Amino acid sequence: MSFPDICRLVGLPTKEIGSGLHIFLYFLEDGSTITMGFSSLEEDSQAMYVWLARPDGTQQSLLE
C-alpha cells in the first residue's frame, strides 16, 4: 500500500520522524503506535515496513 493510499484510508500520520527515509507514526487510542517506513511518497511507492508496537512492549509486523 502506498502512502497516499494509507492517508486516504486512515488520515495523515500523527508525526514524521524520518530523515532520508520517510518514517511516519500513528498514535492509537489504546496506547499502541504504528510506525511506517517509505523510501518515496510517490503513488507507486510501497511501504518498506509497517510495525505495530503495543503498550506491553510487543511488536508485530503488519505486512505479513
PDB file of N, H, CA, C and O in Angstrom:
ATOM      1  N   MET A   1       0.848  -1.166   0.000  1.00  0.00           N
ATOM      2  CA  MET A   1       0.000   0.000   0.000  1.00  0.00           C
ATOM      3  C   MET A   1       0.900   1.238   0.000  1.00  0.00           C
ATOM      4  O   MET A   1       1.905   1.278   0.710  1.00  0.00           O
ATOM      5  N   SER A   2       0.544   2.228  -0.781  1.00  0.00           N
ATOM      6  H   SER A   2      -0.272   2.196  -1.358  1.00  0.00           H
ATOM      7  CA  SER A   2       1.342   3.449  -0.869  1.00  0.00           C
ATOM      8  C   SER A   2       0.940   4.433   0.237  1.00  0.00           C
ATOM      9  O   SER A   2      -0.114   4.289   0.857  1.00  0.00           O
ATOM     10  N   PHE A   3       1.793   5.429   0.473  1.00  0.00           N
ATOM     11  H   PHE A   3       2.649   5.546  -0.030  1.00  0.00           H
ATOM     12  CA  PHE A   3       1.479   6.445   1.477  1.00  0.00           C
ATOM     13  C   PHE A   3       0.187   7.194   1.145  1.00  0.00           C
ATOM     14  O   PHE A   3      -0.641   7.385   2.036  1.00  0.00           O
ATOM     15  N   PRO A   4      -0.019   7.626  -0.111  1.00  0.00           N
ATOM     16  CA  PRO A   4      -1.300   8.276  -0.415  1.00  0.00           C
ATOM     17  C   PRO A   4      -2.507   7.370  -0.161  1.00  0.00           C
ATOM     18  O   PRO A   4      -3.548   7.843   0.296  1.00  0.00           O
ATOM     19  N   ASP A   5      -2.378   6.068  -0.455  1.00  0.00           N
ATOM     20  H   ASP A   5      -1.533   5.684  -0.826  1.00  0.00           H
ATOM     21  CA  ASP A   5      -3.469   5.119  -0.184  1.00  0.00           C
ATOM     22  C   ASP A   5      -3.778   5.070   1.313  1.00  0.00           C
ATOM     23  O   ASP A   5      -4.940   5.100   1.718  1.00  0.00           O
ATOM     24  N   ILE A   6      -2.728   4.995   2.125  1.00  0.00           N
ATOM     25  H   ILE A   6      -1.783   4.971   1.796  1.00  0.00           H
ATOM     26  CA  ILE A   6      -2.908   4.925   3.581  1.00  0.00           C
ATOM     27  C   ILE A   6      -3.565   6.199   4.101  1.00  0.00           C
ATOM     28  O   ILE A   6      -4.466   6.138   4.937  1.00  0.00           O
ATOM     29  N   CYS A   7      -3.119   7.344   3.611  1.00  0.00           N
ATOM     30  H   CYS A   7      -2.387   7.393   2.931  1.00  0.00           H
ATOM     31  CA  CYS A   7      -3.714   8.621   4.050  1.00  0.00           C
ATOM     32  C   CYS A   7      -5.183   8.706   3.672  1.00  0.00           C
ATOM     33  O   CYS A   7      -5.992   9.218   4.446  1.00  0.00           O
ATOM     34  N   ARG A   8      -5.533   8.215   2.503  1.00  0.00           N
ATOM     35  H   ARG A   8      -4.875   7.800   1.875  1.00  0.00           H
ATOM     36  CA  ARG A   8      -6.945   8.211   2.112  1.00  0.00           C
ATOM     37  C   ARG A   8      -7.763   7.293   3.016  1.00  0.00           C
ATOM     38  O   ARG A   8      -8.930   7.569   3.293  1.00  0.00           O
ATOM     39  N   LEU A   9      -7.158   6.212   3.472  1.00  0.00           N
ATOM     40  H   LEU A   9      -6.210   5.988   3.247  1.00  0.00           H
ATOM     41  CA  LEU A   9      -7.864   5.224   4.284  1.00  0.00           C
ATOM     42  C   LEU A   9      -7.981   5.647   5.752  1.00  0.00           C
ATOM     43  O   LEU A   9      -9.061   5.551   6.333  1.00  0.00           O
ATOM     44  N   VAL A  10      -6.872   6.118   6.364  1.00  0.00           N
ATOM     45  H   VAL A  10      -5.994   6.196   5.892  1.00  0.00           H
ATOM     46  CA  VAL A  10      -6.878   6.394   7.808  1.00  0.00           C
ATOM     47  C   VAL A  10      -6.476   7.809   8.189  1.00  0.00           C
ATOM     48  O   VAL A  10      -6.452   8.143   9.374  1.00  0.00           O
ATOM     49  N   GLY A  11      -6.163   8.640   7.219  1.00  0.00           N
ATOM     50  H   GLY A  11      -6.183   8.369   6.256  1.00  0.00           H
ATOM     51  CA  GLY A  11      -5.788  10.016   7.517  1.00  0.00           C
ATOM     52  C   GLY A  11      -4.293  10.213   7.612  1.00  0.00           C
ATOM     53  O   GLY A  11      -3.511   9.273   7.467  1.00  0.00           O
ATOM     54  N   LEU A  12      -3.910  11.448   7.856  1.00  0.00           N
ATOM     55  H   LEU A  12      -4.544  12.212   7.973  1.00  0.00           H
ATOM     56  CA  LEU A  12      -2.490  11.797   7.948  1.00  0.00           C
ATOM     57  C   LEU A  12      -1.878  11.242   9.233  1.00  0.00           C
ATOM     58  O   LEU A  12      -2.572  11.100  10.240  1.00  0.00           O
ATOM     59  N   PRO A  13      -0.583  10.929   9.203  1.00  0.00           N
ATOM     60  CA  PRO A  13       0.068  10.436  10.412  1.00  0.00           C
ATOM     61  C   PRO A  13       0.145  11.514  11.483  1.00  0.00           C
ATOM     62  O   PRO A  13       0.029  12.708  11.205  1.00  0.00           O
ATOM     63  N   THR A  14       0.343  11.061  12.705  1.00  0.00           N
ATOM     64  H   THR A  14       0.437  10.091  12.931  1.00  0.00           H
ATOM     65  CA  THR A  14       0.481  11.960  13.833  1.00  0.00           C
ATOM     66  C   THR A  14       1.799  12.718  13.781  1.00  0.00           C
ATOM     67  O   THR A  14       1.868  13.890  14.152  1.00  0.00           O
ATOM     68  N   LYS A  15       2.853  12.032  13.311  1.00  0.00           N
ATOM     69  H   LYS A  15       2.797  11.081  13.009  1.00  0.00           H
ATOM     70  CA  LYS A  15       4.184  12.628  13.362  1.00  0.00           C
ATOM     71  C   LYS A  15       5.071  11.993  12.294  1.00  0.00           C
ATOM     72  O   LYS A  15       4.909  10.817  11.968  1.00  0.00           O
ATOM     73  N   GLU A  16       6.017  12.776  11.745  1.00  0.00           N
ATOM     74  H   GLU A  16       6.149  13.731  12.010  1.00  0.00           H
ATOM     75  CA  GLU A  16       7.039  12.245  10.846  1.00  0.00           C
ATOM     76  C   GLU A  16       8.377  12.344  11.561  1.00  0.00           C
ATOM     77  O   GLU A  16       8.740  13.407  12.065  1.00  0.00           O
ATOM     78  N   ILE A  17       9.117  11.228  11.605  1.00  0.00           N
ATOM     79  H   ILE A  17       8.822  10.365  11.196  1.00  0.00           H
ATOM     80  CA  ILE A  17      10.396  11.220  12.321  1.00  0.00           C
ATOM     81  C   ILE A  17      11.564  10.870  11.418  1.00  0.00           C
ATOM     82  O   ILE A  17      12.702  10.824  11.885  1.00  0.00           O
ATOM     83  N   GLY A  18      11.318  10.623  10.146  1.00  0.00           N
ATOM     84  H   GLY A  18      10.393  10.661   9.767  1.00  0.00           H
ATOM     85  CA  GLY A  18      12.374  10.183   9.248  1.00  0.00           C
ATOM     86  C   GLY A  18      13.308  11.294   8.811  1.00  0.00           C
ATOM     87  O   GLY A  18      12.961  12.475   8.817  1.00  0.00           O
ATOM     88  N   SER A  19      14.503  10.872   8.433  1.00  0.00           N
ATOM     89  H   SER A  19      14.784   9.912   8.429  1.00  0.00           H
ATOM     90  CA  SER A  19      15.496  11.754   7.837  1.00  0.00           C
ATOM     91  C   SER A  19      16.144  10.942   6.725  1.00  0.00           C
ATOM     92  O   SER A  19      16.944  10.047   6.999  1.00  0.00           O
ATOM     93  N   GLY A  20      15.813  11.238   5.495  1.00  0.00           N
ATOM     94  H   GLY A  20      15.163  11.965   5.273  1.00  0.00           H
ATOM     95  CA  GLY A  20      16.235  10.404   4.372  1.00  0.00           C
ATOM     96  C   GLY A  20      15.104   9.470   3.996  1.00  0.00           C
ATOM     97  O   GLY A  20      14.529   9.590   2.914  1.00  0.00           O
ATOM     98  N   LEU A  21      14.785   8.554   4.870  1.00  0.00           N
ATOM     99  H   LEU A  21      15.252   8.456   5.749  1.00  0.00           H
ATOM    100  CA  LEU A  21      13.585   7.732   4.723  1.00  0.00           C
ATOM    101  C   LEU A  21      12.411   8.514   5.293  1.00  0.00           C
ATOM    102  O   LEU A  21      12.574   9.336   6.195  1.00  0.00           O
ATOM    103  N   HIS A  22      11.254   8.254   4.766  1.00  0.00           N
ATOM    104  H   HIS A  22      11.122   7.586   4.033  1.00  0.00           H
ATOM    105  CA  HIS A  22      10.034   8.858   5.313  1.00  0.00           C
ATOM    106  C   HIS A  22       9.481   7.873   6.340  1.00  0.00           C
ATOM    107  O   HIS A  22       8.999   6.799   5.979  1.00  0.00           O
ATOM    108  N   ILE A  23       9.550   8.236   7.602  1.00  0.00           N
ATOM    109  H   ILE A  23       9.941   9.109   7.895  1.00  0.00           H
ATOM    110  CA  ILE A  23       9.071   7.381   8.690  1.00  0.00           C
ATOM    111  C   ILE A  23       7.950   8.125   9.390  1.00  0.00           C
ATOM    112  O   ILE A  23       8.123   9.245   9.869  1.00  0.00           O
ATOM    113  N   PHE A  24       6.792   7.471   9.438  1.00  0.00           N
ATOM    114  H   PHE A  24       6.652   6.561   9.049  1.00  0.00           H
ATOM    115  CA  PHE A  24       5.593   8.098   9.985  1.00  0.00           C
ATOM    116  C   PHE A  24       5.073   7.318  11.180  1.00  0.00           C
ATOM    117  O   PHE A  24       5.144   6.089  11.217  1.00  0.00           O
ATOM    118  N   LEU A  25       4.555   8.044  12.150  1.00  0.00           N
ATOM    119  H   LEU A  25       4.498   9.042  12.120  1.00  0.00           H
ATOM    120  CA  LEU A  25       3.967   7.446  13.350  1.00  0.00           C
ATOM    121  C   LEU A  25       2.480   7.763  13.414  1.00  0.00           C
ATOM    122  O   LEU A  25       2.043   8.873  13.112  1.00  0.00           O
ATOM    123  N   TYR A  26       1.732   6.767  13.811  1.00  0.00           N
ATOM    124  H   TYR A  26       2.087   5.866  14.057  1.00  0.00           H
ATOM    125  CA  TYR A  26       0.316   6.934  14.151  1.00  0.00           C
ATOM    126  C   TYR A  26       0.181   6.482  15.597  1.00  0.00           C
ATOM    127  O   TYR A  26       0.545   5.354  15.928  1.00  0.00           O
ATOM    128  N   PHE A  27      -0.339   7.348  16.462  1.00  0.00           N
ATOM    129  H   PHE A  27      -0.635   8.265  16.193  1.00  0.00           H
ATOM    130  CA  PHE A  27      -0.584   7.004  17.859  1.00  0.00           C
ATOM    131  C   PHE A  27      -2.046   6.600  17.986  1.00  0.00           C
ATOM    132  O   PHE A  27      -2.940   7.364  17.622  1.00  0.00           O
ATOM    133  N   LEU A  28      -2.289   5.393  18.505  1.00  0.00           N
ATOM    134  H   LEU A  28      -1.563   4.773  18.800  1.00  0.00           H
ATOM    135  CA  LEU A  28      -3.637   4.860  18.634  1.00  0.00           C
ATOM    136  C   LEU A  28      -4.192   5.107  20.029  1.00  0.00           C
ATOM    137  O   LEU A  28      -3.437   5.320  20.978  1.00  0.00           O
ATOM    138  N   GLU A  29      -5.502   5.077  20.147  1.00  0.00           N
ATOM    139  H   GLU A  29      -6.115   4.903  19.376  1.00  0.00           H
ATOM    140  CA  GLU A  29      -6.176   5.376  21.418  1.00  0.00           C
ATOM    141  C   GLU A  29      -5.794   4.427  22.541  1.00  0.00           C
ATOM    142  O   GLU A  29      -5.798   4.822  23.707  1.00  0.00           O
ATOM    143  N   ASP A  30      -5.462   3.178  22.211  1.00  0.00           N
ATOM    144  H   ASP A  30      -5.459   2.857  21.263  1.00  0.00           H
ATOM    145  CA  ASP A  30      -5.121   2.198  23.253  1.00  0.00           C
ATOM    146  C   ASP A  30      -3.672   2.306  23.709  1.00  0.00           C
ATOM    147  O   ASP A  30      -3.225   1.494  24.519  1.00  0.00           O
ATOM    148  N   GLY A  31      -2.921   3.299  23.203  1.00  0.00           N
ATOM    149  H   GLY A  31      -3.285   3.959  22.545  1.00  0.00           H
ATOM    150  CA  GLY A  31      -1.520   3.479  23.572  1.00  0.00           C
ATOM    151  C   GLY A  31      -0.551   2.810  22.621  1.00  0.00           C
ATOM    152  O   GLY A  31       0.662   2.949  22.775  1.00  0.00           O
ATOM    153  N   SER A  32      -1.063   2.091  21.646  1.00  0.00           N
ATOM    154  H   SER A  32      -2.048   1.978  21.520  1.00  0.00           H
ATOM    155  CA  SER A  32      -0.219   1.457  20.638  1.00  0.00           C
ATOM    156  C   SER A  32       0.277   2.503  19.645  1.00  0.00           C
ATOM    157  O   SER A  32      -0.286   3.592  19.532  1.00  0.00           O
ATOM    158  N   THR A  33       1.341   2.149  18.931  1.00  0.00           N
ATOM    159  H   THR A  33       1.798   1.265  19.023  1.00  0.00           H
ATOM    160  CA  THR A  33       1.911   3.013  17.911  1.00  0.00           C
ATOM    161  C   THR A  33       2.109   2.204  16.637  1.00  0.00           C
ATOM    162  O   THR A  33       2.563   1.060  16.688  1.00  0.00           O
ATOM    163  N   ILE A  34       1.775   2.785  15.509  1.00  0.00           N
ATOM    164  H   ILE A  34       1.407   3.713  15.467  1.00  0.00           H
ATOM    165  CA  ILE A  34       2.088   2.185  14.214  1.00  0.00           C
ATOM    166  C   ILE A  34       3.178   3.033  13.578  1.00  0.00           C
ATOM    167  O   ILE A  34       3.052   4.253  13.471  1.00  0.00           O
ATOM    168  N   THR A  35       4.257   2.366  13.157  1.00  0.00           N
ATOM    169  H   THR A  35       4.360   1.375  13.244  1.00  0.00           H
ATOM    170  CA  THR A  35       5.385   3.020  12.503  1.00  0.00           C
ATOM    171  C   THR A  35       5.490   2.480  11.089  1.00  0.00           C
ATOM    172  O   THR A  35       5.499   1.268  10.876  1.00  0.00           O
ATOM    173  N   MET A  36       5.571   3.396  10.110  1.00  0.00           N
ATOM    174  H   MET A  36       5.564   4.381  10.283  1.00  0.00           H
ATOM    175  CA  MET A  36       5.657   3.010   8.698  1.00  0.00           C
ATOM    176  C   MET A  36       6.863   3.668   8.068  1.00  0.00           C
ATOM    177  O   MET A  36       7.168   4.825   8.355  1.00  0.00           O
ATOM    178  N   GLY A  37       7.555   2.930   7.207  1.00  0.00           N
ATOM    179  H   GLY A  37       7.307   1.989   6.974  1.00  0.00           H
ATOM    180  CA  GLY A  37       8.699   3.480   6.501  1.00  0.00           C
ATOM    181  C   GLY A  37       8.515   3.412   4.993  1.00  0.00           C
ATOM    182  O   GLY A  37       8.098   2.388   4.452  1.00  0.00           O
ATOM    183  N   PHE A  38       8.829   4.513   4.320  1.00  0.00           N
ATOM    184  H   PHE A  38       9.168   5.345   4.760  1.00  0.00           H
ATOM    185  CA  PHE A  38       8.719   4.625   2.872  1.00  0.00           C
ATOM    186  C   PHE A  38      10.000   5.242   2.324  1.00  0.00           C
ATOM    187  O   PHE A  38      10.565   6.152   2.931  1.00  0.00           O
ATOM    188  N   SER A  39      10.455   4.751   1.181  1.00  0.00           N
ATOM    189  H   SER A  39       9.997   4.012   0.687  1.00  0.00           H
ATOM    190  CA  SER A  39      11.611   5.369   0.525  1.00  0.00           C
ATOM    191  C   SER A  39      11.180   6.582  -0.282  1.00  0.00           C
ATOM    192  O   SER A  39      11.987   7.476  -0.536  1.00  0.00           O
ATOM    193  N   SER A  40       9.909   6.625  -0.690  1.00  0.00           N
ATOM    194  H   SER A  40       9.253   5.899  -0.483  1.00  0.00           H
ATOM    195  CA  SER A  40       9.368   7.710  -1.506  1.00  0.00           C
ATOM    196  C   SER A  40       7.896   7.871  -1.175  1.00  0.00           C
ATOM    197  O   SER A  40       7.260   6.936  -0.689  1.00  0.00           O
ATOM    198  N   LEU A  41       7.362   9.033  -1.432  1.00  0.00           N
ATOM    199  H   LEU A  41       7.879   9.792  -1.827  1.00  0.00           H
ATOM    200  CA  LEU A  41       5.941   9.271  -1.198  1.00  0.00           C
ATOM    201  C   LEU A  41       5.134   9.249  -2.488  1.00  0.00           C
ATOM    202  O   LEU A  41       3.966   9.636  -2.497  1.00  0.00           O
ATOM    203  N   GLU A  42       5.742   8.803  -3.565  1.00  0.00           N
ATOM    204  H   GLU A  42       6.691   8.488  -3.558  1.00  0.00           H
ATOM    205  CA  GLU A  42       5.049   8.692  -4.846  1.00  0.00           C
ATOM    206  C   GLU A  42       3.939   7.658  -4.770  1.00  0.00           C
ATOM    207  O   GLU A  42       3.985   6.746  -3.944  1.00  0.00           O
ATOM    208  N   GLU A  43       2.951   7.800  -5.624  1.00  0.00           N
ATOM    209  H   GLU A  43       2.913   8.541  -6.295  1.00  0.00           H
ATOM    210  CA  GLU A  43       1.775   6.917  -5.639  1.00  0.00           C
ATOM    211  C   GLU A  43       2.148   5.444  -5.799  1.00  0.00           C
ATOM    212  O   GLU A  43       1.467   4.578  -5.250  1.00  0.00           O
ATOM    213  N   ASP A  44       3.216   5.146  -6.539  1.00  0.00           N
ATOM    214  H   ASP A  44       3.769   5.849  -6.984  1.00  0.00           H
ATOM    215  CA  ASP A  44       3.573   3.741  -6.798  1.00  0.00           C
ATOM    216  C   ASP A  44       4.593   3.179  -5.804  1.00  0.00           C
ATOM    217  O   ASP A  44       4.980   2.017  -5.929  1.00  0.00           O
ATOM    218  N   SER A  45       5.034   3.962  -4.830  1.00  0.00           N
ATOM    219  H   SER A  45       4.720   4.906  -4.728  1.00  0.00           H
ATOM    220  CA  SER A  45       5.998   3.505  -3.833  1.00  0.00           C
ATOM    221  C   SER A  45       5.261   2.807  -2.683  1.00  0.00           C
ATOM    222  O   SER A  45       4.361   3.376  -2.066  1.00  0.00           O
ATOM    223  N   GLN A  46       5.659   1.585  -2.416  1.00  0.00           N
ATOM    224  H   GLN A  46       6.390   1.122  -2.917  1.00  0.00           H
ATOM    225  CA  GLN A  46       5.009   0.793  -1.374  1.00  0.00           C
ATOM    226  C   GLN A  46       5.749   0.921  -0.040  1.00  0.00           C
ATOM    227  O   GLN A  46       6.932   1.258  -0.010  1.00  0.00           O
ATOM    228  N   ALA A  47       5.053   0.655   1.047  1.00  0.00           N
ATOM    229  H   ALA A  47       4.092   0.382   1.023  1.00  0.00           H
ATOM    230  CA  ALA A  47       5.657   0.692   2.379  1.00  0.00           C
ATOM    231  C   ALA A  47       6.766  -0.348   2.470  1.00  0.00           C
ATOM    232  O   ALA A  47       6.597  -1.489   2.041  1.00  0.00           O
ATOM    233  N   MET A  48       7.900   0.056   3.032  1.00  0.00           N
ATOM    234  H   MET A  48       8.038   0.983   3.380  1.00  0.00           H
ATOM    235  CA  MET A  48       9.010  -0.864   3.257  1.00  0.00           C
ATOM    236  C   MET A  48       8.752  -1.707   4.508  1.00  0.00           C
ATOM    237  O   MET A  48       9.100  -2.887   4.562  1.00  0.00           O
ATOM    238  N   TYR A  49       8.142  -1.086   5.500  1.00  0.00           N
ATOM    239  H   TYR A  49       7.858  -0.128   5.456  1.00  0.00           H
ATOM    240  CA  TYR A  49       7.765  -1.798   6.717  1.00  0.00           C
ATOM    241  C   TYR A  49       6.603  -1.076   7.385  1.00  0.00           C
ATOM    242  O   TYR A  49       6.409   0.127   7.215  1.00  0.00           O
ATOM    243  N   VAL A  50       5.841  -1.844   8.146  1.00  0.00           N
ATOM    244  H   VAL A  50       5.999  -2.822   8.284  1.00  0.00           H
ATOM    245  CA  VAL A  50       4.753  -1.308   8.965  1.00  0.00           C
ATOM    246  C   VAL A  50       4.758  -2.124  10.255  1.00  0.00           C
ATOM    247  O   VAL A  50       4.508  -3.329  10.238  1.00  0.00           O
ATOM    248  N   TRP A  51       5.042  -1.461  11.365  1.00  0.00           N
ATOM    249  H   TRP A  51       5.245  -0.482  11.378  1.00  0.00           H
ATOM    250  CA  TRP A  51       5.119  -2.132  12.660  1.00  0.00           C
ATOM    251  C   TRP A  51       4.052  -1.603  13.613  1.00  0.00           C
ATOM    252  O   TRP A  51       3.778  -0.405  13.674  1.00  0.00           O
ATOM    253  N   LEU A  52       3.467  -2.527  14.347  1.00  0.00           N
ATOM    254  H   LEU A  52       3.690  -3.500  14.298  1.00  0.00           H
ATOM    255  CA  LEU A  52       2.556  -2.195  15.438  1.00  0.00           C
ATOM    256  C   LEU A  52       3.309  -2.454  16.734  1.00  0.00           C
ATOM    257  O   LEU A  52       3.754  -3.576  16.973  1.00  0.00           O
ATOM    258  N   ALA A  53       3.458  -1.433  17.576  1.00  0.00           N
ATOM    259  H   ALA A  53       3.096  -0.521  17.383  1.00  0.00           H
ATOM    260  CA  ALA A  53       4.077  -1.580  18.894  1.00  0.00           C
ATOM    261  C   ALA A  53       2.984  -1.384  19.938  1.00  0.00           C
ATOM    262  O   ALA A  53       2.354  -0.328  20.005  1.00  0.00           O
ATOM    263  N   ARG A  54       2.772  -2.402  20.738  1.00  0.00           N
ATOM    264  H   ARG A  54       3.284  -3.260  20.683  1.00  0.00           H
ATOM    265  CA  ARG A  54       1.739  -2.345  21.771  1.00  0.00           C
ATOM    266  C   ARG A  54       2.296  -1.783  23.073  1.00  0.00           C
ATOM    267  O   ARG A  54       3.510  -1.794  23.277  1.00  0.00           O
ATOM    268  N   PRO A  55       1.433  -1.294  23.953  1.00  0.00           N
ATOM    269  CA  PRO A  55       1.893  -0.729  25.228  1.00  0.00           C
ATOM    270  C   PRO A  55       2.684  -1.718  26.091  1.00  0.00           C
ATOM    271  O   PRO A  55       3.499  -1.300  26.913  1.00  0.00           O
ATOM    272  N   ASP A  56       2.453  -3.028  25.912  1.00  0.00           N
ATOM    273  H   ASP A  56       1.790  -3.368  25.244  1.00  0.00           H
ATOM    274  CA  ASP A  56       3.184  -4.015  26.711  1.00  0.00           C
ATOM    275  C   ASP A  56       4.579  -4.297  26.159  1.00  0.00           C
ATOM    276  O   ASP A  56       5.301  -5.136  26.698  1.00  0.00           O
ATOM    277  N   GLY A  57       4.968  -3.594  25.074  1.00  0.00           N
ATOM    278  H   GLY A  57       4.382  -2.912  24.635  1.00  0.00           H
ATOM    279  CA  GLY A  57       6.306  -3.747  24.508  1.00  0.00           C
ATOM    280  C   GLY A  57       6.407  -4.726  23.357  1.00  0.00           C
ATOM    281  O   GLY A  57       7.443  -4.792  22.696  1.00  0.00           O
ATOM    282  N   THR A  58       5.346  -5.495  23.100  1.00  0.00           N
ATOM    283  H   THR A  58       4.504  -5.441  23.638  1.00  0.00           H
ATOM    284  CA  THR A  58       5.390  -6.428  21.984  1.00  0.00           C
ATOM    285  C   THR A  58       5.237  -5.669  20.672  1.00  0.00           C
ATOM    286  O   THR A  58       4.597  -4.620  20.606  1.00  0.00           O
ATOM    287  N   GLN A  59       5.843  -6.231  19.636  1.00  0.00           N
ATOM    288  H   GLN A  59       6.363  -7.083  19.690  1.00  0.00           H
ATOM    289  CA  GLN A  59       5.771  -5.640  18.305  1.00  0.00           C
ATOM    290  C   GLN A  59       5.348  -6.697  17.292  1.00  0.00           C
ATOM    291  O   GLN A  59       5.592  -7.891  17.469  1.00  0.00           O
ATOM    292  N   GLN A  60       4.714  -6.229  16.239  1.00  0.00           N
ATOM    293  H   GLN A  60       4.516  -5.260  16.095  1.00  0.00           H
ATOM    294  CA  GLN A  60       4.228  -7.129  15.187  1.00  0.00           C
ATOM    295  C   GLN A  60       4.331  -6.409  13.852  1.00  0.00           C
ATOM    296  O   GLN A  60       3.941  -5.248  13.731  1.00  0.00           O
ATOM    297  N   SER A  61       4.856  -7.104  12.852  1.00  0.00           N
ATOM    298  H   SER A  61       5.172  -8.048  12.951  1.00  0.00           H
ATOM    299  CA  SER A  61       4.866  -6.560  11.503  1.00  0.00           C
ATOM    300  C   SER A  61       3.468  -6.693  10.934  1.00  0.00           C
ATOM    301  O   SER A  61       2.857  -7.757  11.035  1.00  0.00           O
ATOM    302  N   LEU A  62       2.953  -5.630  10.340  1.00  0.00           N
ATOM    303  H   LEU A  62       3.449  -4.766  10.258  1.00  0.00           H
ATOM    304  CA  LEU A  62       1.627  -5.665   9.742  1.00  0.00           C
ATOM    305  C   LEU A  62       1.682  -5.942   8.247  1.00  0.00           C
ATOM    306  O   LEU A  62       0.650  -5.909   7.577  1.00  0.00           O
ATOM    307  N   LEU A  63       2.856  -6.211   7.718  1.00  0.00           N
ATOM    308  H   LEU A  63       3.694  -6.237   8.263  1.00  0.00           H
ATOM    309  CA  LEU A  63       2.987  -6.548   6.306  1.00  0.00           C
ATOM    310  C   LEU A  63       3.023  -8.049   6.064  1.00  0.00           C
ATOM    311  O   LEU A  63       3.127  -8.483   4.917  1.00  0.00           O
ATOM    312  N   GLU A  64       2.941  -8.841   7.109  1.00  0.00           N
ATOM    313  H   GLU A  64       2.857  -8.489   8.041  1.00  0.00           H
ATOM    314  CA  GLU A  64       2.961 -10.305   6.965  1.00  0.00           C
ATOM    315  C   GLU A  64       1.745 -10.795   6.264  1.00  0.00           C
ATOM    316  O   GLU A  64       1.595 -11.999   6.057  1.00  0.00           O
TER     317      GLU A  64
END
